[in-house]
């Protein structure tokens, strides 16, 4: 069993108080890691180490090229151990091994490499004021950054924010989810091996209470980046208001997949199924609301239900598996409760929604598909964060758009139509930050990723990340200069 402790001020240290958690392999129900729980005192120590590294250490004063060299060393170490990290992440999350090995982990490597180079291209401007002055703008790091990341894709999600924060000159306190902390905790070993200056990155372990709460409420944090549920995101905002600090929030979603009557049904089916059920359906961008125009609704629904019933549920290390287990028994129980609630509210369960007979161990769930879902029901409005899908019928394009936008969330979506101009026009009206046209939305590190409405604040990716993790200072330099009035001089 792996022992996971904190990494503070360049050292692996145990928490100051007794208390521990276990990470459980969701496919086998076996404990795979023993996790220290950080107390508020441990959080204080991590923040102090980051503050000292920022105020007294070399990191913010290094050239961007020097910081970039460290990011490349991190990427090299990850790449050399890619298979091992992917194995740990598969065991920790229950995500398919092939997704971890060929998707999430290479993305983490690319995040460090990309921002190592993007940071060199991120600089200010010189703005002339006639021939008298130059105003010179330049980016300044914010200081101490807290990054709190989720259990789905833990290393990829952590790295996109960590790399941007570091190349910008900030120091970091990083808290991974207690449900899948292994790969993020292993970064501490890499930091030791490459001699990253002490305190630049500190990794603390623990649950939302007390660890996460202590970090959110800490008064010496200059920015909180939180990726997770909307309710906790609102808590981050409340505490950020007390110190007028910045917040980056990537929160929940209830993303629509809109299939217009002229769509290529087979292509739309492929896209809708991938959007709904990849990452075991446990992803914030999941297309959990499928809205189909009436002329093709019956045919599309029939085929989607049939394909869903044929999805292969199984061990994530088996290449034949198409969907793995849910992250915990408690999370699966919440989904089962949501399925029962949907039936009580009149939705028609057409496929899945039960615990499969095989595999006999693990937190598996048959992907569930509902039709006749009321647009104001819990199933239609609340993020379930699992493979539970509602299919809605729209009378026409206008009603499809109204259904798509009738949600408190606005993270992602897709629209399907053989007429690309029609699809593009429709996509621009969807109230979401990320929309695919005849494709599920595919993230690109060069592009901004963020949500509308209650799906978040701020965007990450490309220079947008660097703008989030810096503030702009303007310097005023005289050339010829204006003649200044001479206060206090008598003529």
C-alpha positions, 0 to 999 in steps of 0.5 A: 500500500502506498503511503501518501504524506504532505510535501511542504518546503521541499520535504515529504512530511507527515501531518501534525495530527492523527487522522488518515484516509484510504484511497480505494481502487473502484474496480476491486474495492481494495485499499491502495493508498494510505493518506495523511489528513492535513490539519489547519496547522499543516495548511498554515505551514504549506502557505508559509513555505510558499509565501517565503519562497515567493518573498525570499526565494529565487523563483519569481526573480528567475528569468522565464527561460530559467523557470521554463527549464524546470517545467521541461524537466518535470515533463521529461520525468513524467514522460519517462515514467508515463506507464507507471503514472497511467497505471496508478491513475487507472487504479486510483480513478477507475478510468480506462487504462487506455484513456489514462495512458494515451489521453490524460497522462500525455496531456499532463506532459504537454501542459508543462511543455506548452507553458514552458514555451508559452511563458516566453511569448507572454510579455507586455507592451510599450504604448507611446503618449505622443513623443513625451512618454512611454507607458510600459506594461508587463505581467507580474505574478500574483504571489501565492496560489492555491490550486484544488483539483478533482479526482477525475483526470487528477494529473491532467487537470492539476498540471494545466493550472500548476504549469501556468502558475509556475511559469508566471512566477507564482508559488503554489499550494496544491491540494488533490482530491482525497479520492484519487491523490496518487499521481499528484502526490508523486509529483513531490518526488519529481520536484525533489529529483530536479531540485525545484527550489524549496517551497515553490510547490507544496502538496497537501493531502486531505478531505474538504474538511478540514483541509480544503476548508482551511485552504479556502479560508486562508488569508495569505492566499492571493488566488484560489483555483478550484475545479469541482462542484458548484456549491463549493465554488460558491464557498470559494467566492464567499471567502475570496470576497473577504480579502478581495482576491482572485478566483478561478472556478471550473465548476459543474455542467449539464451539457446539451447535445443537440441533434437537428432534423437534418443531422447525420444520425449515425455520426450524431449517435457516435458523438452523443455516446462518446460525450455521454459515456467517456471517462465513465460519464464522470466528467464535467463536460458530459453531454448528459442532455440529448435534445433531438428534433421531433422528425428524427427523435424516435429513430435516434432514441431507439438506436441510442438506447440499443447502443447503450445496452451493448456498452461493455462494462468491465475492468479498466485494464481490459482493452475491451471495456468501454466503461469502468466503475464509478469512483466510490460506492457512495457516488454510485449510491447517489446516482442510483438515488437520482435514477429512482428520483427520476422515475418518481418524477415521471421519466421513463427508464429505457436502458440500464440504471442498475448494478450489473451482475458482472463484474461482481466486485467494484462500483460498477453501474449500467449506463442509464438512459431516460426518455419523457424527462420533464425539463424542470425535473431534477434529472434535467436540472442537476448535475449527476456526474455519471452515466445517466442521460436524458433524451428530450424531444424538441418540436423545432429548432427554436424549442431545441435552443430554448431547451439547451439554454434552460439550465443554470450551467453553461460549460459545454455542448455540441450541435449536429446538422448536415448544414454547417452554416446552420450548425454554426449559427445555432452553436453561437446561440448556445449559452456555453463556453465550449461548443462542438459543431458536428463533433463532441467538444475537444479541448486544445491547450492553446484555446481558452476553456471556461464556462458560462453562468454557474459553470465557472469564472475565468478560462484556462489554456493558452495566454488566457491561463497566463492572464489569470495567473498574473496582474498587469503593471504599467510603468510610465517613463518620460522621454521629453516629458511635459513641463510640470508645474512647480508647486511651492515655488514663488515667482 
